[in-house]
């Protein structure tokens, strides 16, 4: 549908005109602030944009509906193929485990100590933090100091990346809508699979971005301490005890979030109805090259402060995250770093009570 020069309404930016259109996006020039914004086409017309021409808006609603249907069919077929491959792989793994399972007359062997999952932030000692703040005007010297420190954790980061890749192999974005509850849910020991989506997000991927001491209700649907399925306050208010409907809604929100994160559609990210800590963890897991891997608001504010980023604490977390990423890219010494290394640098500055202040 050709929409060039058509007038649209955005719930935040007000009235604007479409000045450019491609197969995957539209650019809108808004009257209120002379800003030009890009939106993902055609899905921006599902929630954020509305055409002033009523007949065109009706046509657009049908186009969005057909697009969603096509995307869902594509995801369904890909999920079927993935589930087949995964079931085959698990069958091979289970048969291998049974083949080597010890018999009753074998001597009992001591249990192996569970391997510690790497966590860069925990490796930094809190009691090393100096009490006085030091302003830094030249990053060159401290970056050399940080690089020397960071070398000790190269192996940890390699292990983290292996765990990260393994998770994405098992849970690519396209299979999430078809996850069963048992594939997804988390609970106390004995409840929920150790390989479940949420358990691995919460524990296995702490080295990528630490969620802190969050409760399991951040995942919206979970096992309570008594082993009963429960909903967060938000989803209990929406669905009552209809756990099936709530779970389908949670998965739909996750899928919407990952699409928005991939397209860097910040309005859509903000509108997703998921716990903020969970939302930010998902973003950093699935799009680590686009966002700084920090998921808690308090740490994000601290990292911005130490990296010399002036932000409004009332702004959405995604806006502050992008400001921090842009700061990384604007500094010649850090522009080539991966986002997780810059996060580690910000954490190192914080724990050493150093603040970067750019000279005017």
VOBA-1610 file (N, C-alpha, C; in pm, whole numbers, padded with zeros to 5 digits, always signed):
BEGIN
Unk+00084-00119+00000Unk+00000+00000+00000Unk+00088+00125+00000Unk+00064+00216-00092Unk+00142+00339-00101Unk+00087+00442-00002Unk+00172+00481+00094Unk+00127+00572+00200Unk+00201+00704+00200Unk+00281+00730+00098Unk+00357+00854+00093Unk+00265+00976+00102Unk+00304+01069+00190Unk+00233+01195+00213Unk+00101+01178+00287Unk+00071+01056+00329Unk-00050+01036+00409Unk-00026+01086+00552Unk-00129+01145+00610Unk-00118+01197+00747Unk-00154+01088+00847Unk-00077+01085+00956Unk-00097+00984+01059Unk-00101+01050+01196Unk-00149+00975+01294Unk-00155+01022+01433Unk-00081+00922+01520Unk+00011+00972+01603Unk+00084+00890+01700Unk+00041+00932+01839Unk+00027+00835+01929Unk-00029+00866+02062Unk+00062+00956+02145Unk+00193+00961+02112Unk+00287+01046+02186Unk+00329+01167+02105Unk+00367+01145+01977Unk+00425+01251+01896Unk+00321+01337+01823Unk+00196+01294+01826Unk+00092+01374+01763Unk+00078+01348+01614Unk+00046+01453+01538Unk+00018+01441+01395Unk+00146+01453+01314Unk+00153+01372+01208Unk+00269+01378+01120Unk+00233+01330+00980Unk+00332+01335+00891Unk+00312+01291+00753Unk+00419+01189+00716Unk+00381+01089+00640Unk+00475+00986+00596Unk+00558+01043+00481Unk+00690+01048+00500Unk+00778+01109+00399Unk+00862+01005+00326Unk+00865+00884+00377Unk+00941+00778+00309Unk+00880+00644+00347Unk+00886+00549+00254Unk+00828+00417+00279Unk+00908+00312+00205Unk+00940+00202+00277Unk+01003+00085+00216Unk+00917-00036+00249Unk+00963-00153+00211Unk+00887-00275+00237Unk+00880-00307+00386Unk+00975-00252+00465Unk+00980-00289+00607Unk+00968-00172+00703Unk+00966-00048+00655Unk+00953+00064+00748Unk+00891+00186+00680Unk+00842+00276+00766Unk+00796+00406+00718Unk+00865+00514+00802Unk+00890+00629+00741Unk+00945+00744+00812Unk+00838+00851+00819Unk+00822+00904+00940Unk+00717+01002+00963Unk+00778+01132+01015Unk+00742+01241+00955Unk+00782+01374+01003Unk+00668+01431+01086Unk+00696+01458+01215Unk+00592+01503+01307Unk+00592+01656+01318Unk+00473+01710+01323Unk+00455+01855+01323Unk+00502+01917+01454Unk+00476+01852+01566Unk+00496+01913+01698Unk+00641+01948+01728Unk+00735+01862+01685Unk+00875+01887+01719Unk+00971+01875+01601Unk+00916+01875+01480Unk+00999+01862+01359Unk+01085+01736+01360Unk+01045+01636+01437Unk+01123+01512+01446Unk+01080+01416+01335Unk+01178+01337+01287Unk+01151+01232+01190Unk+01175+01098+01260Unk+01074+01013+01262Unk+01084+00885+01330Unk+01061+00771+01231Unk+01136+00661+01255Unk+01118+00541+01175Unk+01032+00441+01251Unk+00943+00372+01178Unk+00858+00271+01239Unk+00858+00146+01151Unk+00843+00031+01217Unk+00838-00095+01145Unk+00705-00110+01073Unk+00712-00138+00942Unk+00592-00150+00860Unk+00562-00299+00833Unk+00438-00343+00845Unk+00317-00264+00871Unk+00275-00262+01018Unk+00358-00330+01107Unk+00311-00352+01243Unk+00299-00224+01326Unk+00362-00115+01280Unk+00346+00010+01354Unk+00200+00056+01355Unk+00121+00007+01257Unk-00020+00046+01250Unk-00109-00042+01337Unk-00048-00139+01406Unk-00127-00220+01498Unk-00153-00145+01627Unk-00050-00070+01677Unk-00065-00005+01807Unk-00032+00144+01808Unk+00063+00186+01724Unk+00121+00319+01745Unk+00074+00426+01646Unk+00053+00389+01523Unk+00013+00488+01422Unk-00129+00461+01373Unk-00199+00569+01339Unk-00332+00557+01281Unk-00343+00655+01166Unk-00391+00608+01053Unk-00408+00694+00936Unk-00531+00784+00953Unk-00516+00910+00916Unk-00631+01000+00927Unk-00739+00964+00827Unk-00698+00912+00710Unk-00795+00870+00608Unk-00861+00739+00656Unk-00987+00745+00688Unk-01057+00631+00749Unk-01060+00509+00657Unk-01082+00530+00527Unk-01088+00417+00434Unk-00952+00349+00423Unk-00845+00429+00419Unk-00710+00372+00416Unk-00678+00300+00547Unk-00727+00354+00659Unk-00704+00290+00788Unk-00770+00152+00792Unk-00889+00141+00735Unk-00957+00011+00730Unk-00878-00089+00645Unk-00824-00041+00533Unk-00742-00128+00449Unk-00614-00170+00523Unk-00557-00075+00597Unk-00436-00105+00671Unk-00461-00210+00780Unk-00574-00201+00847Unk-00606-00300+00951Unk-00613-00439+00891Unk-00667-00451+00771Unk-00672-00581+00703Unk-00531-00627+00664Unk-00447-00534+00619Unk-00310-00570+00583Unk-00233-00619+00706Unk-00252-00552+00817Unk-00186-00595+00942Unk-00233-00734+00981Unk-00364-00757+00970Unk-00418-00888+01006Unk-00357-00998+00919Unk-00347-00975+00788Unk-00288-01074+00697Unk-00140-01093+00725Unk-00072-00984+00758Unk+00071-00994+00791Unk+00092-01080+00916Unk+00010-01057+01018Unk+00020-01136+01141Unk-00006-01284+01114Unk-00108-01310+01031Unk-00140-01448+00997Unk-00022-01515+00926Unk+00037-01444+00832Unk+00153-01498+00758Unk+00269-01525+00852Unk+00296-01430+00942Unk+00408-01447+01036Unk+00383-01564+01131Unk+00260-01577+01178Unk+00228-01688+01269Unk+00241-01823+01201Unk+00199-01829+01074Unk+00215-01954+00999Unk+00362-01988+00979Unk+00441-01888+00950Unk+00584-01908+00932Unk+00648-01959+01062Unk+00612-01895+01174Unk+00665-01937+01303Unk+00620-02078+01337Unk+00493-02109+01307Unk+00442-02243+01338Unk+00520-02350+01264Unk+00547-02329+01135Unk+00621-02429+01057Unk+00764-02442+01107Unk+00826-02329+01137Unk+00963-02334+01189Unk+00968-02403+01324Unk+00867-02379+01407Unk+00862-02443+01538Unk+00847-02594+01527Unk+00763-02638+01432Unk+00745-02782+01412Unk+00877-02848+01374Unk+00951-02783+01284Unk+01082-02837+01244Unk+01179-02839+01361Unk+01178-02728+01438Unk+01268-02721+01552Unk+01235-02826+01658Unk+01105-02841+01689Unk+01064-02938+01791Unk+01103-03079+01750Unk+01093-03110+01622Unk+01133-03242+01574Unk+01282-03264+01597Unk+01361-03166+01559Unk+01506-03178+01578Unk+01542-03187+01726Unk+01475-03106+01809Unk+01506-03108+01952Unk+01468-03241+02017Unk+01353-03294+01980Unk+01311-03422+02037Unk+01406-03534+01997Unk+01454-03527+01872Unk+01551-03627+01828Unk+01681-03616+01906Unk+01726-03490+01927Unk+01850-03471+02001Unk+01836-03517+02146Unk+01725-03485+02210Unk+01704-03527+02347Unk+01694-03680+02358Unk+01631-03742+02257Unk+01621-03888+02259Unk+01759-03952+02255Unk+01848-03894+02171Unk+01985-03946+02162Unk+02058-03925+02294Unk+02042-03806+02354Unk+02108-03778+02481Unk+02058-03870+02592Unk+01927-03893+02598Unk+01872-03979+02703Unk+01916-04123+02687Unk+01923-04170+02561Unk+01968-04307+02539Unk+02114-04323+02579Unk+02193-04218+02556Unk+02334-04223+02595Unk+02348-04227+02746Unk+02264-04149+02816Unk+02270-04149+02962Unk+02232-04285+03019Unk+02129-04349+02960Unk+02087-04479+03010Unk+02195-04584+02987Unk+02269-04569+02877Unk+02372-04668+02846Unk+02485-04667+02947Unk+02512-04549+03005Unk+02623-04539+03100Unk+02575-04534+03244Unk+02446-04552+03267Unk+02392-04545+03403Unk+02451-04656+03489Unk+02496-04624+03608Unk+02561-04723+03693Unk+02459-04824+03744Unk+02503-04951+03758Unk+02417-05058+03806Unk+02418-05060+03957Unk+02325-05138+04017Unk+02311-05140+04162Unk+02433-05193+04234Unk+02511-05286+04172Unk+02624-05343+04243Unk+02751-05260+04225Unk+02743-05147+04154Unk+02859-05061+04142Unk+02874-04978+04268Unk+02998-04950+04301Unk+03024-04869+04419Unk+02970-04728+04397Unk+02906-04675+04500Unk+02852-04540+04489Unk+02966-04440+04478Unk+02952-04351+04385Unk+03055-04249+04364Unk+03007-04117+04423Unk+03101-04041+04477Unk+03060-03910+04531Unk+03007-03820+04420Unk+02907-03742+04455Unk+02849-03653+04356Unk+02949-03545+04317Unk+02949-03513+04188Unk+03037-03407+04142Unk+02983-03272+04189Unk+03076-03186+04225Unk+03037-03052+04265Unk+02985-02978+04143Unk+02871-02913+04159Unk+02812-02842+04047Unk+02903-02728+04003Unk+02924-02720+03872Unk+03012-02619+03818Unk+02954-02480+03841Unk+03040-02392+03890Unk+02997-02255+03916Unk+02978-02180+03785Unk+02860-02127+03767Unk+02834-02048+03646Unk+02904-01913+03660Unk+02980-01872+03558Unk+03055-01747+03571Unk+02965-01626+03588Unk+03005-01538+03672Unk+02931-01415+03698Unk+03032-01305+03725Unk+03054-01222+03624Unk+03159-01120+03633Unk+03135-01025+03748Unk+03011-00983+03767Unk+02984-00883+03870Unk+03012-00937+04010Unk+02981-01065+04035Unk+03009-01121+04166Unk+03158-01138+04191Unk+03234-01150+04082Unk+03378-01168+04097Unk+03447-01041+04145Unk+03386-00928+04124Unk+03442-00801+04171Unk+03411-00785+04320Unk+03512-00760+04398Unk+03494-00757+04543Unk+03439-00623+04591Unk+03328-00628+04659Unk+03262-00507+04705Unk+03349-00431+04805Unk+03425-00503+04888Unk+03502-00434+04992Unk+03625-00362+04939Unk+03647-00368+04809Unk+03758-00295+04750Unk+03720-00153+04709Unk+03594-00117+04727Unk+03545+00012+04680Unk+03599+00125+04768Unk+03668+00223+04710Unk+03714+00337+04789Unk+03597+00425+04829Unk+03612+00501+04936Unk+03501+00581+04986Unk+03486+00713+04912Unk+03594+00767+04855Unk+03589+00897+04788Unk+03573+00881+04637Unk+03494+00969+04578Unk+03473+00968+04434Unk+03592+01033+04364Unk+03638+00969+04256Unk+03746+01024+04175Unk+03692+01057+04038Unk+03708+01184+03998Unk+03665+01224+03863Unk+03775+01192+03763Unk+03735+01136+03648Unk+03829+01100+03542Unk+03800+01188+03421Unk+03903+01255+03372Unk+03885+01341+03255Unk+03949+01280+03130Unk+04040+01186+03151Unk+04109+01118+03040Unk+04096+00968+03063Unk+04027+00900+02972Unk+04001+00757+02991Unk+04121+00668+02958Unk+04218+00719+02885Unk+04325+00634+02836Unk+04394+00557+02948Unk+04432+00628+03054Unk+04504+00563+03163Unk+04421+00459+03236Unk+04295+00492+03266Unk+04213+00398+03341Unk+04171+00280+03255Unk+04160+00300+03124Unk+04126+00188+03037Unk+04239+00086+03036Unk+04364+00135+03036Unk+04477+00042+03046Unk+04471-00036+03176Unk+04437+00033+03284Unk+04425-00033+03414Unk+04312-00136+03413Unk+04199-00096+03353Unk+04086-00189+03343Unk+04121-00310+03257Unk+04188-00287+03143Unk+04225-00397+03054Unk+04310-00500+03128Unk+04401-00452+03211Unk+04485-00542+03289Unk+04400-00626+03383Unk+04301-00561+03444Unk+04211-00633+03534Unk+04122-00731+03457Unk+04074-00687+03342Unk+03977-00762+03264Unk+04035-00892+03210Unk+04167-00896+03188Unk+04230-01017+03134Unk+04202-01138+03222Unk+04191-01116+03351Unk+04169-01228+03443Unk+04032-01293+03422Unk+03943-01224+03350Unk+03807-01275+03333Unk+03776-01314+03189Unk+03878-01314+03103Unk+03857-01357+02965Unk+03799-01497+02958Unk+03854-01586+03039Unk+03806-01725+03037Unk+03662-01732+03085Unk+03627-01653+03185Unk+03489-01651+03233Unk+03394-01605+03123Unk+03435-01504+03050Unk+03348-01453+02944Unk+03334-01554+02830Unk+03438-01630+02805Unk+03428-01735+02703Unk+03329-01842+02746Unk+03333-01879+02873Unk+03238-01978+02926Unk+03095-01923+02919Unk+03080-01796+02954Unk+02948-01733+02948Unk+02893-01737+02807Unk+02978-01709+02708Unk+02933-01708+02569Unk+02893-01847+02525Unk+02963-01950+02570Unk+02925-02087+02537Unk+02787-02120+02594Unk+02763-02079+02719Unk+02632-02101+02781Unk+02524-02024+02706Unk+02556-01902+02667Unk+02463-01817+02593Unk+02425-01881+02460Unk+02523-01929+02385Unk+02495-01992+02256Unk+02411-02118+02273Unk+02441-02194+02377Unk+02364-02316+02403Unk+02217-02284+02429Unk+02193-02177+02507Unk+02055-02136+02535Unk+01983-02096+02407Unk+02048-02016+02323Unk+01984-01970+02199Unk+01961-02085+02102Unk+02047-02186+02106Unk+02024-02306+02024Unk+01897-02378+02067Unk+01874-02383+02199Unk+01758-02454+02252Unk+01630-02369+02245Unk+01646-02238+02257Unk+01529-02150+02262Unk+01542-02032+02167Unk+01552-02056+02036Unk+01548-01944+01942Unk+01413-01873+01952Unk+01411-01747+01912Unk+01290-01665+01930Unk+01167-01728+01865Unk+01188-01797+01754Unk+01072-01847+01679Unk+01001-01964+01746Unk+01057-02024+01852Unk+00988-02137+01916Unk+00911-02094+02041Unk+00928-01971+02085Unk+00873-01932+02215Unk+00721-01942+02219Unk+00653-01904+02111Unk+00507-01906+02112Unk+00452-02046+02132Unk+00530-02148+02097Unk+00482-02286+02109Unk+00539-02361+02229Unk+00605-02291+02321Unk+00657-02356+02441Unk+00543-02412+02525Unk+00566-02528+02583Unk+00470-02579+02683Unk+00500-02510+02815Unk+00405-02520+02908Unk+00425-02458+03038Unk+00546-02517+03109Unk+00566-02648+03097Unk+00679-02712+03164Unk+00812-02673+03102Unk+00811-02641+02973Unk+00933-02589+02909Unk+00968-02451+02960Unk+00866-02379+03008Unk+00884-02238+03043Unk+00905-02213+03192Unk+00831-02281+03277Unk+00809-02237+03414Unk+00929-02262+03506Unk+00936-02182+03613Unk+01041-02193+03714Unk+00975-02209+03851Unk+01048-02270+03943Unk+00997-02281+04079Unk+01108-02321+04171Unk+01075-02350+04296Unk+01176-02396+04391Unk+01231-02530+04347Unk+01345-02571+04406Unk+01405-02699+04370Unk+01300-02810+04382Unk+01292-02891+04278Unk+01193-02998+04275Unk+01072-02961+04195Unk+01056-02836+04160Unk+00941-02793+04081Unk+00991-02724+03955Unk+00954-02777+03842Unk+00999-02719+03717Unk+01128-02781+03670Unk+01145-02787+03542Unk+01263-02850+03483Unk+01385-02760+03498Unk+01502-02823+03525Unk+01626-02746+03531Unk+01662-02686+03396Unk+01605-02741+03289Unk+01632-02690+03155Unk+01524-02594+03107Unk+01435-02554+03196Unk+01325-02468+03154Unk+01377-02331+03113Unk+01300-02266+03030Unk+01334-02135+02976Unk+01366-02035+03087Unk+01277-02023+03184Unk+01294-01922+03289Unk+01407-01957+03385Unk+01424-02085+03417Unk+01532-02123+03508Unk+01668-02089+03446Unk+01681-02115+03317Unk+01808-02086+03251Unk+01830-01936+03234Unk+01722-01863+03206Unk+01731-01717+03200Unk+01778-01662+03335Unk+01719-01714+03442Unk+01746-01663+03576Unk+01886-01698+03626Unk+01929-01823+03605Unk+02054-01868+03666Unk+02169-01887+03566Unk+02146-01962+03460Unk+02256-01996+03370Unk+02316-01874+03302Unk+02234-01773+03277Unk+02279-01657+03200Unk+02313-01537+03289Unk+02340-01562+03417Unk+02378-01454+03506Unk+02509-01390+03465Unk+02597-01467+03401Unk+02723-01411+03357Unk+02706-01307+03248Unk+02596-01318+03175Unk+02567-01221+03068Unk+02507-01094+03126Unk+02407-01109+03212Unk+02346-00995+03281Unk+02276-01047+03405Unk+02311-00989+03519Unk+02264-01040+03648Unk+02130-00978+03686Unk+02032-01064+03718Unk+01900-01016+03755Unk+01889-00980+03902Unk+01995-01004+03980Unk+01988-00976+04122Unk+01901-01078+04194Unk+01854-01042+04312Unk+01773-01134+04393Unk+01624-01118+04363Unk+01589-01141+04237Unk+01448-01124+04200Unk+01365-01243+04245Unk+01238-01218+04266Unk+01145-01327+04294Unk+01097-01387+04162Unk+01048-01510+04170Unk+01009-01579+04048Unk+00885-01519+03982Unk+00813-01432+04054Unk+00694-01372+03993Unk+00730-01275+03881Unk+00860-01240+03865Unk+00899-01153+03753Unk+00871-01221+03620Unk+00860-01355+03620Unk+00834-01429+03496Unk+00685-01440+03466Unk+00603-01375+03548Unk+00459-01360+03531Unk+00379-01486+03563Unk+00429-01604+03527Unk+00365-01730+03566Unk+00475-01822+03619Unk+00451-01886+03736Unk+00560-01955+03806Unk+00500-02053+03907Unk+00586-02137+03965Unk+00544-02221+04077Unk+00569-02147+04207Unk+00471-02148+04295Unk+00492-02086+04426Unk+00565-02185+04517Unk+00604-02145+04640Unk+00680-02235+04728Unk+00610-02366+04761Unk+00477-02370+04748Unk+00403-02493+04774Unk+00389-02581+04651Unk+00447-02538+04540Unk+00440-02618+04418Unk+00315-02596+04336Unk+00242-02488+04364Unk+00122-02456+04287Unk+00153-02350+04182Unk+00088-02361+04067Unk+00106-02259+03963Unk+00044-02129+04012Unk+00117-02020+03990Unk+00070-01889+04036Unk+00099-01784+03928Unk+00029-01672+03938Unk+00048-01560+03845Unk+00096-01438+03921Unk+00167-01351+03852Unk+00204-01222+03909Unk+00077-01141+03932Unk+00088-01034+04009Unk-00029-00950+04036Unk-00091-00896+03907Unk-00004-00855+03814Unk-00053-00799+03688Unk-00137-00899+03611Unk-00087-01020+03597Unk-00158-01120+03517Unk-00272-01185+03594Unk-00264-01189+03726Unk-00378-01238+03804Unk-00495-01142+03792Unk-00464-01012+03788Unk-00569-00912+03772Unk-00635-00925+03636Unk-00556-00961+03534Unk-00609-00971+03398Unk-00681-01103+03373Unk-00630-01214+03430Unk-00680-01347+03392Unk-00736-01429+03508Unk-00729-01378+03630Unk-00781-01456+03742Unk-00706-01587+03757Unk-00779-01698+03752Unk-00718-01831+03762Unk-00709-01902+03627Unk-00727-01829+03519Unk-00717-01889+03386Unk-00569-01892+03345Unk-00499-01995+03395Unk-00355-02003+03374Unk-00319-02025+03227Unk-00402-02100+03156Unk-00373-02125+03015Unk-00375-01996+02934Unk-00479-01916+02956Unk-00490-01789+02883Unk-00377-01695+02921Unk-00343-01693+03050Unk-00234-01606+03096Unk-00102-01647+03034Unk-00076-01777+03029Unk+00050-01825+02972Unk+00060-01791+02824Unk-00049-01808+02751Unk-00048-01773+02609Unk-00021-01623+02591Unk-00078-01542+02680Unk-00057-01397+02671Unk+00088-01361+02702Unk+00148-01427+02801Unk+00289-01402+02836Unk+00379-01434+02717Unk+00355-01549+02653Unk+00437-01587+02538Unk+00422-01487+02424Unk+00299-01441+02403Unk+00275-01343+02297Unk+00351-01214+02325Unk+00353-01173+02451Unk+00425-01051+02488Unk+00576-01069+02467Unk+00629-01186+02498Unk+00772-01212+02478Unk+00806-01204+02330Unk+00724-01267+02247Unk+00747-01264+02102Unk+00744-01119+02051Unk+00646-01041+02097Unk+00637-00900+02056Unk+00760-00823+02100Unk+00806-00851+02222Unk+00924-00783+02274Unk+01047-00811+02189Unk+01068-00937+02154Unk+01188-00973+02079Unk+01185-00915+01938Unk+01066-00908+01878Unk+01055-00843+01746Unk+01087-00694+01758Unk+01034-00631+01862Unk+01058-00489+01882Unk+01205-00462+01910Unk+01268-00549+01990Unk+01410-00533+02021Unk+01496-00548+01896Unk+01461-00644+01812Unk+01535-00666+01688Unk+01524-00544+01598Unk+01405-00484+01592Unk+01381-00370+01504Unk+01415-00236+01570Unk+01462-00242+01697Unk+01493-00120+01773Unk+01374-00025+01777Unk+01258-00084+01797Unk+01133-00008+01808Unk+01108+00018+01956Unk+01157+00131+02006Unk+01157+00157+02149Unk+01017+00181+02205Unk+00928+00239+02125Unk+00789+00254+02169Unk+00727+00118+02195Unk+00752+00026+02103Unk+00694-00108+02117Unk+00754-00181+02236Unk+00884-00165+02258Unk+00949-00227+02375Unk+00884-00177+02503Unk+00865-00048+02512Unk+00808+00010+02632Unk+00664-00038+02655Unk+00591-00064+02549Unk+00449-00102+02563Unk+00429-00249+02599Unk+00534-00330+02589Unk+00520-00473+02619Unk+00487-00492+02767Unk+00390-00577+02795Unk+00338-00595+02931Unk+00411-00712+02999Unk+00537-00685+03037Unk+00618-00781+03112Unk+00694-00706+03220Unk+00730-00777+03325Unk+00812-00718+03431Unk+00938-00656+03370Unk+00976-00537+03414Unk+01088-00465+03353Unk+01220-00541+03362Unk+01248-00604+03476Unk+01374-00678+03489Unk+01377-00796+03392Unk+01267-00868+03382Unk+01256-00980+03288Unk+01266-00928+03145Unk+01198-00819+03117Unk+01199-00761+02983Unk+01341-00725+02940Unk+01414-00658+03028Unk+01550-00616+02994Unk+01646-00734+02985Unk+01622-00838+03064Unk+01706-00957+03053Unk+01685-01024+02917Unk+01561-01034+02874Unk+01532-01093+02743Unk+01598-01015+02630Unk+01592-00884+02638Unk+01652-00800+02535Unk+01802-00826+02526Unk+01870-00833+02641Unk+02015-00851+02639Unk+02054-00992+02597Unk+01968-01089+02623Unk+01998-01227+02582Unk+01984-01243+02431Unk+01878-01186+02373Unk+01849-01208+02232Unk+01911-01102+02139Unk+01944-00986+02192Unk+02004-00881+02109Unk+02124-00818+02181Unk+02226-00898+02214Unk+02339-00846+02293Unk+02421-00739+02221Unk+02413-00734+02088Unk+02491-00635+02013Unk+02422-00500+02004Unk+02295-00495+02046Unk+02218-00370+02032Unk+02195-00298+02165Unk+02210-00371+02277Unk+02178-00313+02407Unk+02286-00347+02509Unk+02307-00256+02604Unk+02402-00282+02713Unk+02338-00384+02807Unk+02410-00492+02842Unk+02349-00599+02922Unk+02338-00565+03071Unk+02249-00473+03103Unk+02219-00441+03242Unk+02067-00439+03255Unk+02015-00507+03357Unk+01870-00529+03360Unk+01799-00464+03479Unk+01874-00423+03581Unk+01811-00360+03696Unk+01827-00209+03688Unk+01725-00137+03730Unk+01723+00008+03714Unk+01832+00076+03796Unk+01855+00028+03918Unk+01954+00092+04004Unk+02094+00083+03943Unk+02129-00033+03888Unk+02259-00047+03825Unk+02270+00036+03698Unk+02162+00039+03620Unk+02164+00118+03498Unk+02191+00265+03529Unk+02127+00318+03632Unk+02150+00457+03671Unk+02294+00479+03716Unk+02347+00382+03791Unk+02485+00393+03837Unk+02584+00389+03721Unk+02559+00301+03626Unk+02648+00292+03510Unk+02646+00421+03428Unk+02528+00477+03412Unk+02517+00605+03340Unk+02596+00713+03413Unk+02582+00718+03544Unk+02653+00818+03623Unk+02804+00803+03608Unk+02854+00679+03620Unk+02998+00657+03614Unk+03054+00677+03474Unk+02972+00654+03371Unk+03018+00670+03233Unk+02998+00812+03182Unk+02949+00901+03268Unk+02932+01040+03228Unk+02812+01065+03139Unk+02706+00986+03158Unk+02585+00999+03077Unk+02477+01068+03160Unk+02435+01185+03117Unk+02328+01256+03186Unk+02194+01206+03135Unk+02116+01145+03222Unk+01985+01091+03183Unk+01878+01139+03279Unk+01758+01136+03232Unk+01642+01167+03315Unk+01594+01037+03379Unk+01596+01028+03513Unk+01553+00903+03578Unk+01408+00866+03553Unk+01330+00962+03501Unk+01191+00932+03468Unk+01176+00872+03328Unk+01284+00876+03248Unk+01278+00816+03116Unk+01266+00665+03127Unk+01203+00599+03029Unk+01200+00453+03030Unk+01341+00395+03034Unk+01357+00278+03091Unk+01489+00216+03101Unk+01552+00197+02965Unk+01471+00167+02863Unk+01528+00143+02730Unk+01593+00270+02676Unk+01538+00386+02708Unk+01595+00513+02663Unk+01730+00535+02730Unk+01738+00506+02860Unk+01865+00521+02931Unk+01968+00420+02883Unk+01922+00300+02850Unk+02014+00197+02800Unk+02076+00242+02667Unk+01995+00297+02579Unk+02045+00344+02449Unk+02141+00461+02468Unk+02112+00549+02564Unk+02202+00661+02592Unk+02339+00609+02638Unk+02339+00504+02718Unk+02465+00445+02764Unk+02539+00380+02648Unk+02465+00310+02562Unk+02527+00249+02444Unk+02586+00355+02352Unk+02513+00464+02332Unk+02562+00571+02246Unk+02688+00635+02304Unk+02695+00643+02437Unk+02816+00695+02500Unk+02935+00603+02472Unk+02913+00473+02480Unk+03020+00378+02448Unk+03070+00400+02306Unk+02979+00417+02214Unk+03015+00432+02072Unk+03077+00568+02041Unk+03055+00666+02129Unk+03109+00801+02104Unk+03252+00816+02155Unk+03299+00723+02236Unk+03434+00729+02292Unk+03525+00640+02208Unk+03627+00699+02150Unk+03712+00625+02056Unk+03773+00500+02121Unk+03807+00508+02250Unk+03873+00395+02317Unk+03780+00278+02341Unk+03647+00303+02345Unk+03552+00196+02376Unk+03457+00163+02261Unk+03461+00242+02155Unk+03365+00224+02045Unk+03370+00084+01986Unk+03487+00024+01981Unk+03500-00109+01922Unk+03473-00223+02018Unk+03444-00193+02142Unk+03419-00298+02241Unk+03281-00360+02220Unk+03267-00488+02253Unk+03131-00544+02263Unk+03059-00482+02382Unk+02929-00483+02378Unk+02850-00417+02483Unk+02874-00475+02622Unk+02898-00607+02630Unk+02917-00666+02762Unk+03049-00620+02825Unk+03150-00592+02742Unk+03277-00543+02796Unk+03261-00401+02849Unk+03181-00319+02779Unk+03158-00183+02828Unk+03078-00187+02958Unk+02983-00280+02969Unk+02911-00297+03094Unk+03008-00331+03207Unk+03104-00422+03178Unk+03203-00460+03279Unk+03289-00339+03318Unk+03320-00255+03220Unk+03399-00134+03247Unk+03320-00039+03337Unk+03192-00020+03308Unk+03108+00066+03392Unk+03101+00011+03534Unk+03091-00121+03547Unk+03084-00181+03679Unk+03216-00164+03753Unk+03325-00174+03679Unk+03458-00154+03738Unk+03473-00009+03786Unk+03426+00088+03706Unk+03428+00228+03748Unk+03344+00247+03874Unk+03226+00187+03874Unk+03136+00202+03991Unk+03199+00148+04117Unk+03257+00029+04107Unk+03314-00035+04226Unk+03443+00033+04271Unk+03504+00109+04184Unk+03622+00188+04222Unk+03587+00335+04246Unk+03456+00365+04245Unk+03406+00500+04274Unk+03469+00606+04185Unk+03475+00575+04056Unk+03530+00668+03957Unk+03419+00712+03863Unk+03424+00840+03826Unk+03322+00896+03738Unk+03392+00966+03622Unk+03349+00932+03502Unk+03406+00996+03383Unk+03337+01129+03360Unk+03417+01237+03353Unk+03366+01370+03325Unk+03438+01422+03202Unk+03363+01440+03095Unk+03423+01484+02969Unk+03453+01633+02976Unk+03575+01670+02939Unk+03613+01811+02937Unk+03537+01885+02828Unk+03495+02006+02862Unk+03422+02087+02763Unk+03516+02137+02653
//
